[in-house]
Each structure stands twice: as structure tokens, then as C-alpha cells.
Amino acid sequence: MEKSNEILEQIAKERVHKLKQFYTHLFIYVIGVLVYVSKTYFGVPLNFWPIRFINEFVMGVWTFFLVMQALQLFITQKVFGTQWEQRRIQKVIEKEKIKQQKWE
């Protein structure tokens, strides 16, 4: 029973870490969108090194990766969530027990 609690705790820690990474990425993306809109539509002269490379292509690629990260985090969690992982873990444990019983 302790082993399954440890596994659940590890899964929860990993999920929280992924959520933290996603929200950090989202926050930086929002800042990037604000800079892009300021440059493109309001003509704010932001032409120093990292900012001058924010254009339609960069924003499109960035949006794609953000959407992929969101899909991976939220959609696959619905399909392959904690309950699914627990069932798979139990199956593996049962198979290992059967293998051990065969050798005894």
C-alpha cells in the first residue's frame, strides 16, 4: 500500500510540475503577444535585440507549441489520467506476481 501511495505522490508531483511549466510558458506568451501587438498595430519602436525578432512567423510557431503543450497537459490527462495509470500499474504488478509465482 505504501508503494502505491508513493507512486500516486510521484504522479501528482509530476503533474504539478507540468502545470507550473505551462502557466509560466503562458505568462511569457501573453507578454510576447502584448509586445507583438504593440509593435505591429501601435507602432511602438521596440527594435532592440530579442524583441525585434517577434513577427508573425515567430508568434505562429510559439502559438503552435503552446497549444501542443496545453493539449498534452489537459486532453491527454482526460484520456490517460491518473485512473488509467493506476489500472496499468496494477496490471503490471499482477503480471510480475504471476511471473514470480511461476518461478517459485
Buried (B, 14 or more C-beta within 10 A) or exposed (E): EEEEEEEBEEBEEEBEEBEEEBEEBEEEBEEBBEBBEBBEEEEEEEEEEEBEEBEEEEBEEBEEEBEEBEEEBEEEBEEEEEEEEBEEBEEEEEEEEEEEEEEE
